[in-house]
Amino acid sequence: MSNTVEYAPNSQEAAIALFLQDDNGDKLTDILVDALDEAFRILRDEISSYPLN
């Protein structure tokens, strides 16, 4: 594996590439789990705002 980081047009992709380059999978997993928890929270809040018919 090369030590050079390829150009990533998206800053999130660049951040992920740096985590992978540094072999920091645990921290990356924590960040991704937190993001998924936040997405589910937002969806739960959206769903709860709709009245039941």
KARAQUI-V836435 format. One record per residue. RES is the residue in three letters. PSI is psi in radians with two decimals (NA if undefined). OMEGA is omega in whole degrees, 0 to 359 (999 if undefined). Layout:
res = {RES/RES}
psi = {PSI/PSI}
omega = {OMEGA/OMEGA}
//
This chain:
res = {MET/SER/ASN/THR/VAL/GLU/TYR/ALA/PRO/ASN/SER/GLN/GLU/ALA/ALA/ILE/ALA/LEU/PHE/LEU/GLN/ASP/ASP/ASN/GLY/ASP/LYS/LEU/THR/ASP/ILE/LEU/VAL/ASP/ALA/LEU/ASP/GLU/ALA/PHE/ARG/ILE/LEU/ARG/ASP/GLU/ILE/SER/SER/TYR/PRO/LEU/ASN}
psi = {2.40/2.62/-0.04/2.49/2.19/2.69/2.25/2.12/-0.38/2.30/-0.54/-0.69/-0.65/-0.71/-0.75/-0.73/-0.70/-0.71/-0.77/-0.66/-0.69/0.06/0.82/1.00/-0.61/-0.76/-0.69/-0.73/-0.75/-0.74/-0.75/-0.68/-0.72/-0.71/-0.69/-0.73/-0.73/-0.72/-0.74/-0.63/-0.76/-0.77/-0.72/-0.76/-0.68/-0.81/-0.69/-0.29/-0.23/2.34/2.57/2.37/NA}
omega = {181/177/180/177/178/178/176/183/182/182/177/178/178/179/178/179/178/177/181/179/181/181/183/184/181/180/178/178/178/180/181/177/177/179/179/176/179/179/178/178/179/178/179/179/178/182/182/179/178/178/175/180/999}
//
